[in-house]
Every structure is written in structure tokens, then in C-alpha cells.
Amino acid sequence: MNKNYYAILMAGGVGSRFWPVSTNSFPKQFHDMLGTGETLIQKTFNRLGKLIPKENIFILTNEKYNDLVFEQLPGVTQRQVLLEPAMRNTAPCILYASLKIQKENPDAVMIVAPSDHWIEDETTFIDNVQQCFDACEQNDMLTTLGIKPTFPNTGYGYIKFEKESEGDIKKVAQFTEKPDYDTAKQFLATGSYLWNAGIFIWSAKSITKAFAQYQEKMTALFSDGISSYNTDDEIPFINENYGEAENISIDYAILEKAPNVHVLPVSFDWNDLGTWGSLYSKLDKDENQNAVVNADTYTVDANNNIIRTEGKKVVVVDGISDYIIVDRDDVLLIYPKSKEQDIKKIRSAVQDKFGDDLV
């Protein structure tokens, strides 16, 4: 494997729309959400390990998930686990990791990938990443993977690319946040828009150069500690300074400003697994279109439900359709699929009424 290949695996989120399974102390990336025998972070790590030396896969996560990372990825070392002492969105943690990697290997090229996405055709995914690695080794460019949309999804961001761009990798014309349904339909009709998967590929030189140009204050903050990176002084420096960084995403901080952003349109089947409904769409169904994970069920006049328990509990359902039914320890959620976006609010309401232990 190429020693210049690196990965930054983003694993610090809470996954609040997957409550009550995903909690502050045990978020969704550490769960086997699909019932495959592997947690989402394990599956992502192993996928990236098909191209990238496993010792070069860095995990970015909150410091409270440190033990979970080592439990689920027993082959990694503390060098590979970068702990965020404060929640500061994606730009600060990507800059921190990029500077650390660049100090270790100035010729590094890297992929930044969420730990909780579902990708079925891993062979095509690896081929696409290799294509971007090859381009980024030769050019000063920031690339992302854009998913060819199959329907006007209003839950994803979109990337408009320049059709006249030569080659497979296209120049990005515009990023758009989650559009309404009519706008999404218009996007698909043009053939110039892709779903934004939040998967980025670039060289360490290119991304740190972009940060220096567009995020001077943040670059100064993290560059002050470069001498400490990859030494015993790194963690004290990060703990003292990380919280001073601006709370901003990589999209707003860099990608919407830089002129050298490109996208590779890809066709592998992808899902960001952001809600129970997105998970339902990827699970096998019974004859009544119920998706069942870790449960034994007896259903009567029950259709299109997602049913999940811990420990193979027997679940009897009669006369309920299009519901999310999730049992976890001391929480039982029975909630309409049509209102799944409200689960984040319900989680907060439960926290206010019953305390932090349930969320």
C-alpha cells in the first residue's frame, strides 16, 4: 500500500435523530445499525483499509469516545486517535488533523470521510477514491465525491458542477444547502447537480494552503502548536487551545471560498444514514414491508414499520403501519415515520423532563 495515503475518519457526532439507540454516551457510529455484525465505524474503517495503510487511518472523535474507539478498533494506536476537547464542527478538526499528518508526511494525500455512511459497492468506491488521489498528487486541487441523485431529496446538500469541464473530475460551480422539493426537482432536471456526500480528498499541502488563505486566524491558532504535534506536548496544547477555534464547517470555511474545488460524479449506492427512515430504506423487509433488526416479531395488519430491539426481544405489533418502533433499555419509542425529523426535538424534550441519563 502507498505510504503517502492517509484517511481522516470523522467519528465525533451524536446522531440525535437515531435516538433512543444513539445517545450522548454511545452514538450511532458505534452501533451495528444495519444488523451486519459490524458497527458503522468498523465497517468504514475496514472499507478505507482496502486502499489506505491501516496505521494511516486517523480517527477524529470527542474525547469521551476514546475508550469506545479502542474497544471497536483494537488495532489502532493512540497516535491515530485525535480527541476533540470541544465541539467545534468540521473545519477546526480537519485543520488540526491535516497539520498533524503534514508534519509526519509532507507528501500525504488524504480522504476525509464520515464514519456512519452506508456504501454497498465498495470496489467502485475505492476506484473513485484512487482516481481522486491520483489527481490530487499531481495538482493543487480540493476534490469531493458527488453522488448522482436518484430522486429530488430535500435532506441533502447539492453540488453544481461545470458540464464543460474536461475529464471525469469536474470543476465545482456552486454548493447549495438542503433545497425545497421544487428546487430539488429543478436541480435534477438540469443534470448538473449532485448530492453532497461530505467525502473530501486532497493533499495535505493543498488543504493547509487553503486554510492559510481563507482562515488565517484558525491557521495561526493551530500552527502555533506545530512543534508539539506528534510529541507528548500535543494533547496539552490541543486541550488548551482547541476551544478557541471558530465553530464552522469545512464547507463554509473553505469549500465555498476556494476556486480550486472539484467534484467527481460517482454512481455507487450511498446513504448517509441520517434518520430512521434512511435506515429503513436499506434494510431487508418481510412480506409486509416491515424492517426488523435484532428482534423476533409477530405482526398482524402491520406494514412498513421499522422495528428494532436489543437482545432479540419478541415484539407483537397489531394495527400499526409506517411507524418507528425502537426499544432500548429504559426507553421505548413508538413514533410515526412521517415525523422522523422531529425526533431530535423529542429527544431534547425527554432530556428536559427526565434528565440526561436517557439521551
Disulfide bonds with the S-S distance in Angstrom:
none
